[in-house]
Amino acid sequence: MKLPESYEKDYLEALEFKSSDGAVKNRRNLLVAAFSICSVYVLGKSLTDIKILGINLEGTNKFYLLCLAAVLILYWSVMYFLHYYRDSQLNLERKALLDKHVDRIKQQVDFYNDKISTNPNQHLEQIYNDALEQYKIHLSQLKRTNKAAIASRITNLVEVVLPFLVGGSALIFLWIDLVRLFQQNP
């Protein structure tokens, strides 16, 4: 049994997390909106104090504006999470398909190693050596790509956590503004 011809290329592609267009768009929308909201509040302003797309929000119903902003942040957060979850499951499946080939070869190496130790045979040794050579290709690939795999996991973690941190911060700012609004107008 041999590894597929495209194993090394497929293995490298499996190291890179594949994100769907939906995940990318929702992450971008979440980050842009949440960063904008956080920036406004860090500068000591409120959403009703700024212009968005040329529209002056001064004088609008502050309660509805804050609720709309919070709903959008929540919507993009949920949609990003759902798309990310789906993408992660598909990426795991891609990796599982590659691992299945390696598992078969590893089982073959173990099986023929046991056979050779109990009954030395030139034909069995050839099969064992062929399987062992294929398994060593996999081990070599693991060793060569170890740093890339670690960097890929760190990058993926940041891409997942950062939008939720910024989105959560934006929701906190919006909540504080809503609380102040209710304290001023009981």
C-alpha positions as CSV (number, residue, x, y, z in Angstrom):
1,M,0.0,0.0,0.0
2,K,1.3,3.4,-0.9
3,L,0.4,7.0,0.0
4,P,-1.4,8.9,-2.7
5,E,0.8,10.7,-5.2
6,S,-0.5,14.0,-4.0
7,Y,-0.1,13.2,-0.3
8,E,2.6,15.8,0.5
9,K,0.8,18.5,-1.3
10,D,-2.5,17.6,0.3
11,Y,-0.8,17.5,3.7
12,L,0.5,21.0,3.3
13,E,-2.9,22.2,2.2
14,A,-4.5,20.6,5.3
15,L,-2.2,22.7,7.5
16,E,-3.9,25.8,6.2
17,F,-7.3,26.4,7.7
18,K,-9.8,26.8,4.8
19,S,-12.4,29.5,5.6
20,S,-15.6,29.9,3.5
21,D,-16.6,33.2,2.0
22,G,-19.4,33.4,4.6
23,A,-17.0,33.1,7.5
24,V,-14.6,35.7,6.0
25,K,-17.4,38.2,5.3
26,N,-19.0,37.8,8.8
27,R,-15.6,38.0,10.5
28,R,-14.8,41.2,8.5
29,N,-18.3,42.8,9.2
30,L,-18.0,41.9,12.9
31,L,-14.5,43.3,13.2
32,V,-15.2,46.5,11.3
33,A,-18.4,47.3,13.1
34,A,-17.1,46.4,16.5
35,F,-13.8,48.2,16.0
36,S,-15.8,51.3,14.9
37,I,-18.0,51.2,17.9
38,C,-15.1,50.7,20.3
39,S,-13.2,53.6,18.7
40,V,-16.2,55.9,19.1
41,Y,-16.5,55.1,22.8
42,V,-12.8,55.2,23.4
43,L,-12.8,58.7,22.0
44,G,-15.5,59.6,24.5
45,K,-18.3,59.9,22.0
46,S,-21.6,58.0,21.5
47,L,-23.0,56.4,18.4
48,T,-25.5,59.3,18.1
49,D,-22.6,61.8,18.0
50,I,-21.1,60.6,14.6
51,K,-21.9,60.4,10.9
52,I,-22.1,57.0,9.3
53,L,-21.9,56.8,5.5
54,G,-22.7,60.6,5.3
55,I,-25.8,60.3,7.6
56,N,-25.8,62.4,10.7
57,L,-27.1,60.3,13.5
58,E,-27.6,63.3,15.9
59,G,-31.2,63.5,17.0
60,T,-32.1,59.9,16.2
61,N,-33.7,57.8,18.8
62,K,-30.7,56.7,20.8
63,F,-32.4,53.6,22.2
64,Y,-33.2,52.2,18.8
65,L,-29.8,53.0,17.4
66,L,-28.0,51.3,20.3
67,C,-30.3,48.2,20.0
68,L,-29.8,48.0,16.3
69,A,-26.0,48.2,16.7
70,A,-26.1,45.5,19.4
71,V,-28.3,43.3,17.2
72,L,-25.9,43.6,14.3
73,I,-22.9,42.7,16.4
74,L,-24.7,39.7,17.8
75,Y,-25.9,38.6,14.4
76,W,-22.4,38.8,12.8
77,S,-21.0,37.0,15.9
78,V,-23.4,34.2,15.6
79,M,-23.1,33.9,11.8
80,Y,-19.3,34.0,12.1
81,F,-19.3,31.3,14.7
82,L,-21.7,29.1,12.7
83,H,-19.6,29.5,9.5
84,Y,-16.4,28.9,11.4
85,Y,-17.8,25.8,13.1
86,R,-18.8,24.3,9.7
87,D,-15.4,25.2,8.2
88,S,-13.6,23.6,11.1
89,Q,-15.6,20.4,10.7
90,L,-14.8,20.3,6.9
91,N,-11.1,20.9,7.7
92,L,-11.1,18.1,10.2
93,E,-12.7,15.8,7.6
94,R,-10.0,16.7,5.1
95,K,-7.3,15.8,7.6
96,A,-9.1,12.6,8.6
97,L,-9.0,11.5,5.0
98,L,-5.2,11.9,4.9
99,D,-4.8,10.3,8.3
100,K,-6.8,7.2,7.1
101,H,-4.1,6.5,4.5
102,V,-1.4,6.8,7.1
103,D,-3.3,4.6,9.5
104,R,-3.6,1.9,7.0
105,I,0.2,2.0,6.3
106,K,1.0,2.0,10.0
107,Q,-1.2,-1.0,10.5
108,Q,0.5,-2.7,7.6
109,V,4.0,-1.9,9.2
110,D,2.9,-3.3,12.5
111,F,1.3,-6.4,11.0
112,Y,4.3,-7.3,8.9
113,N,6.7,-6.5,11.6
114,D,5.0,-9.1,13.9
115,K,4.9,-11.6,11.0
116,I,8.6,-11.2,10.2
117,S,9.6,-11.5,13.9
118,T,7.8,-14.9,14.1
119,N,8.4,-16.2,10.6
120,P,11.2,-14.5,8.6
121,N,10.4,-14.4,4.9
122,Q,12.0,-12.4,2.1
123,H,8.6,-11.6,0.5
124,L,7.2,-10.4,3.8
125,E,10.3,-8.4,4.5
126,Q,9.9,-6.6,1.1
127,I,6.3,-5.8,1.8
128,Y,7.3,-4.6,5.3
129,N,10.1,-2.4,3.9
130,D,7.8,-0.9,1.3
131,A,5.2,0.0,3.9
132,L,7.9,1.3,6.3
133,E,9.3,3.5,3.5
134,Q,5.8,5.0,3.0
135,Y,5.4,5.5,6.7
136,K,8.8,7.3,6.9
137,I,7.6,9.7,4.2
138,H,4.8,10.7,6.5
139,L,7.1,11.0,9.6
140,S,9.5,13.1,7.6
141,Q,6.6,15.3,6.5
142,L,5.5,15.7,10.1
143,K,9.0,16.7,11.2
144,R,9.5,19.2,8.3
145,T,6.2,21.0,8.9
146,N,6.1,21.0,12.7
147,K,6.8,24.7,13.0
148,A,4.4,25.6,10.2
149,A,1.7,23.5,11.9
150,I,2.3,25.4,15.2
151,A,2.2,28.7,13.4
152,S,-1.0,27.7,11.6
153,R,-2.7,26.8,14.9
154,I,-1.7,30.1,16.5
155,T,-2.9,32.1,13.5
156,N,-6.2,30.2,13.5
157,L,-6.6,30.9,17.2
158,V,-6.1,34.6,16.8
159,E,-8.4,34.7,13.8
160,V,-11.1,33.1,16.0
161,V,-10.6,34.9,19.3
162,L,-9.9,38.5,18.1
163,P,-13.3,39.1,16.5
164,F,-15.2,37.9,19.5
165,L,-13.0,40.0,21.9
166,V,-13.6,43.1,19.8
167,G,-17.3,42.3,19.4
168,G,-17.7,41.6,23.1
169,S,-16.0,44.9,23.9
170,A,-18.4,46.7,21.5
171,L,-21.4,45.1,23.2
172,I,-20.1,46.1,26.6
173,F,-19.8,49.8,25.4
174,L,-23.3,49.6,23.9
175,W,-24.7,48.2,27.1
176,I,-23.0,50.9,29.2
177,D,-24.5,53.5,26.9
178,L,-27.9,51.9,27.2
179,V,-27.7,51.9,31.0
180,R,-26.7,55.6,31.0
181,L,-29.6,56.3,28.7
182,F,-32.1,54.6,31.2
183,Q,-30.5,56.4,34.1
184,Q,-31.0,59.8,32.4
185,N,-34.6,58.9,31.3
186,P,-36.2,56.6,33.9
